[in-house]
Amino acid sequence: MSTPILNVPPRLNENVRGLLDYIERENLRPGAKLESERELARILGISRPSLREAIQVLQAQGRLISKHGVGIFLLDEEVGGKIKDAYLAQQHPIEELFQMREILEAPAVEWAAERRSTEQLLEIKRALGRLRDALQEDPIDFDRVRELDMEFHLVIVRSAQNRFLNQTLGTLQEIMRHSMDNTLKLPGRIDQSEAEHSIILAAIENQDPINARLMIIQHIHNARDAWTKFLKNEHER
C-alpha cells in the first residue's frame, strides 16, 4: 500500500475564494490579464504552490486560463465552458487526474466528518449500501459499480456543506469517471476498495476528520496504483 501524505495541502477552498474575491474586488472583466503569480501570491498572502492549485481548479471550471510565458487570463462564460469541455476531454496523464481528486476530495471528506448532518450520514450509508449490493451481483455490472462508486464519493462532497465544492461537483464527477474506469476488475481491488470505503464511512460517522482525510488520500493513492497496474496489463496484452 502507498504511504499516505501527512503534510496535507492547505484548505483549497479558502485560496480559491480569495482569488475570486480579488477578481471581483478589482472589477476584472473577461479577457483581463491577472497579476503575475509572484504578485498574486503576495496580494493573497499565500504561497505560489497554493496559488497554482487554486488557479488549476478555476481552469478546470473554465473560469481562468493560464498561458505559459504569457500570463493568467479571466474567461467569459461561453469561452470558459468550451475551455472546460476541452480540459476534461484531453487525455491528461493519469497522475494529474488523481492529483486533482486528492486536492478536491481530501478537504471535502474532512469537512463532511466535521459538519455532516444525521440525514447526510444516512445518505452516505445508503450510497455505500447500494454499491455493496451491486458488488454482490453475479456477474458484476462494472459500469453500474463505477457510477455507484462515484455517487458514494459525491455524496460525501455534498455533505461537506461547502458551496465552492458543490460548484465543482460536475468537474469532479468527470475526473472520477476517467480515473475509476475498470480498476475494480483487478484481483483483490474490490475487497480492498470496500474496506477503505468502510473506514472512510466510520471516520465520518465518528466525526473524525483527521482519519477521514488520511483514509481518502490512501484510498485515492491505492486507486491510482490500481489504475497504473491496469494500464500496464493492457499494454502487455
VENTA-V13661 format. One record per residue. RES is the residue in one letter. PHI is phi in whole degrees, -180 to 180 (999 if undefined). PSI is psi in whole degrees, 0 to 359 (NA if undefined). Layout:
RES|PHI|PSI, RES|PHI|PSI
This chain:
M|999|148, S|-70|150, T|-80|127, P|-67|148, I|-78|124, L|-92|328, N|-84|81, V|-71|156, P|-64|159, P|-66|166, R|-66|102, L|-59|322, N|-58|318, E|-64|321, N|-69|318, V|-65|316, R|-61|320, G|-63|320, L|-68|318, L|-65|321, D|-63|321, Y|-62|315, I|-60|317, E|-69|318, R|-63|322, E|-84|359, N|54|44, L|-76|144, R|-113|160, P|-50|135, G|96|344, A|-68|143, K|-94|130, L|-80|170, E|-62|168, S|-65|161, E|-54|314, R|-60|315, E|-70|319, L|-62|317, A|-62|321, R|-66|315, I|-62|317, L|-83|347, G|71|33, I|-129|168, S|-75|160, R|-66|321, P|-60|321, S|-66|321, L|-63|318, R|-63|322, E|-61|316, A|-64|318, I|-63|319, Q|-62|320, V|-66|317, L|-70|332, Q|-66|317, A|-63|331, Q|-82|353, G|78|27, R|-105|336, L|-134|159, I|-137|134, S|-108|119, K|-105|117, H|-57|127, G|80|355, V|-115|306, G|150|187, I|-111|130, F|-125|147, L|-86|135, L|-104|151, D|-81|169, E|-62|318, E|-68|311, V|-65|320, G|-60|321, G|-62|319, K|-67|320, I|-64|318, K|-61|314, D|-62|318, A|-67|321, Y|-59|315, L|-74|331, A|-78|340, Q|-65|152, Q|-88|78, H|-67|147, P|-55|141, I|-58|329, E|-60|321, E|-68|322, L|-61|316, F|-71|328, Q|-62|317, M|-67|322, R|-61|316, E|-64|318, I|-60|320, L|-88|320, E|-82|330, A|-62|308, P|-67|328, A|-62|313, V|-69|328, E|-64|312, W|-67|325, A|-61|318, A|-64|326, E|-80|323, R|-115|349, R|-57|144, S|-87|170, T|-61|319, E|-66|321, Q|-66|322, L|-62|318, L|-64|322, E|-67|321, I|-62|317, K|-63|319, R|-65|320, A|-63|318, L|-69|325, G|-63|318, R|-64|321, L|-65|316, R|-62|320, D|-61|318, A|-65|327, L|-75|345, Q|-88|350, E|-70|154, D|-137|111, P|-79|162, I|-78|132, D|-88|97, F|-68|332, D|-65|317, R|-67|320, V|-61|318, R|-62|317, E|-63|318, L|-71|326, D|-62|314, M|-60|317, E|-62|320, F|-57|313, H|-67|320, L|-71|326, V|-62|321, I|-63|315, V|-60|317, R|-64|328, S|-74|350, A|-69|343, Q|56|50, N|-130|118, R|-64|323, F|-63|314, L|-62|323, N|-61|326, Q|-70|341, T|-93|1, L|-56|317, G|-63|314, T|-64|315, L|-62|322, Q|-63|320, E|-68|321, I|-61|316, M|-63|318, R|-57|321, H|-79|336, S|-103|1, M|-112|355, D|-64|118, N|73|356, T|-68|334, L|-70|350, K|-76|345, L|-72|141, P|-54|128, G|86|346, R|-71|324, I|-59|310, D|-64|318, Q|-64|314, S|-63|318, E|-64|321, A|-64|319, E|-66|318, H|-59|319, S|-63|319, I|-67|319, I|-62|313, L|-61|316, A|-62|320, A|-65|321, I|-67|317, E|-63|321, N|-84|2, Q|53|53, D|-114|85, P|-66|328, I|-67|309, N|-67|326, A|-61|315, R|-67|314, L|-62|323, M|-72|323, I|-67|324, I|-65|315, Q|-60|317, H|-61|315, I|-66|319, H|-64|319, N|-67|322, A|-65|320, R|-62|316, D|-63|322, A|-65|319, W|-62|316, T|-60|319, K|-66|319, F|-61|314, L|-64|323, K|-65|318, N|-63|319, E|-65|320, H|-67|327, E|-82|350, R|-70|NA
